[in-house]
Structure formats: C-alpha cells, structure tokens
C-alpha cells in the first residue's frame, strides 16, 4: 500500500494562515476548517493513496518539555479564532473515516514516525506529509517526505543534499546548530555548515561529546566545551521517538467511503457550498445512494469530478 501520514497540527496552522477572514453567516470563523478539508481532499485527489491517517498533538507536556521547560515556549498561544475551529476539523476527519492518533506525552511527530517505521517494516511505501525538517530523520528505503507546499517528495538523497548527512544523523546536525522553530538551543554561534564540518572531523556527535579536546579549531573547541550541557540536551530534543507504544493496525488505514450524511451536515452548517456539491445525495447525484465509492481510486476520482457521474 501507499500510505500517507499527515501531521494534523501543521495542516491546521497552514490552513488557518492561508485563508483570511472566512466566516459563515453567523460570524463563526471557518477559514481553518475549509482550508484543512480542501488540503486533505487534494491529497486524496492528486496522490490517490491506498491509505491515510492523521496525528495530532495534545495539550499534555511531553518528555521534551520536562527536560527543557523552554522547548517550543517561544511559540505564540493559539489564536482563539483557530482553537474554536479544531473540534469541527476533527468532526470532518472522523466523517471521512481517516484514522486519528493522539497520545498524551507524545508529539504528533513521534507518532507519525513510529507508524511510518511500522508500515515500512511491513513492506508498505510511506509518505510523511510535512514540511518540517526534523521529520527528515525518518526517511528510509520505503519512507519519504511529501512537502505539500513545494509539491516535492524527499528521499534519502534529498536529505543528504539538505543536511550533508544521512537521515538518521539529522538530529546530530540539529543538536549542534539548534532549531529556532522548536527553540532547541544547540551551540550558540554554530550553524548547520559548521555543525557538518565538526561532525565530519569527529566522525559522530557522540565522539564529539566524548572527546571535544580533539576539535582542531580552538574557537569551535571552546564553544563546544562551554555549551556541552546544552549540546547533550539538544540531541535529546532533536531526536524523534520512533518507538511510541501506539496500538495500530496498519490495514485499518485503508481509505473508506466517507460518512456522506455527516459531511453534508457539517458542510451545510458552515455554508461550504463548493464542498456541498461534492457530497452525493438523491438530490444532487443520479446514483441516489450514499454507498457509491468502492475504493480509494474511485473516491479520489469522485472528489475530483464532484457529482458529475
């Protein structure tokens, strides 16, 4: 199977910022709901996946927050006009029958990469739908990154071109260079280029940590020594947990026919006229039935054509 694993929180934020000022006639904000739904349907239409699931973050702190209180602390609070839309986004996901995973104490990234590894080990081809660079550490023989913003697929060669190291060593680069998005401190003053040079010289991050005295450049040697604790912590923060105890039957990820009546009700509630036209009903489709989709390809074709059957 070709399986697409979607970072739900990333999609929500992208949808929210991509569309401004959309509300229904009652003034309820709908931009994230509408954008998220369209983005999901675009994947189904364009990529025709055999299976798809979505992971969301929870509000519970993770081990990274316990290790480093300032982890992601620089991120602004979720806007109120976005937070009120999230329950309805999850309603739509449920109506599409896409499996959803949320686990307190774990980030969506950890869940997605764990599921990707499980699926790849079973011989499936996996596409992680995300533009986040830290996800690149999960790329493997059967695991790829699909960046929807760039419409680009990244394989192991692409990761090496981006970071200068193999996917499994991406956390080593991030541990030294840090990451402003997730507020990973790294070693202040050393970017990705210098990180790669230091790793090439030492052979690995562990060797660099164990024997910083072997660093040739005196300035960089002193920077590493002075920031050793931040470096060790940053390695933990940058490493995605690919062994989350998630109970998942990969076969259940297969795309199914949506709950059309539920989708119709939601789309009508928020006045998504263009989406309402995609929902089969006795009034809008000659099929006169909600059970007309037999497989993933038929669903993607149907969403592409609407009700022109």
Buried (B, 14 or more C-beta within 10 A) or exposed (E): BBBBBBBBBBBBBBBBEBBEEBEBEEEBBBBBBBBBBBBBBBBBBEBBBBBBBBBBBBEEEBBBBEEBEEBBEEEEEBBEBBEBBBEBBBBBBBBBBBBEBBBEEBBBBBBBBBBBBBBBEEEBBBBBBBBBBBBBBBBBEBBBBBBBEEEEEBBBEBBBEBBBBBBBBBBBBBBBBBBEEBBBBBBEEBEBEBBBBBBEBBEEBEEBBEEBEEBEEEEBBEBBEEBBEBBEBBBBBBBBBBEBEBEBEBEEBBBBBBBBEBBBBBBEBBBBEEBBEBBBBEEBBEBEEBEBBEBBBBBBBBBBEBBEE
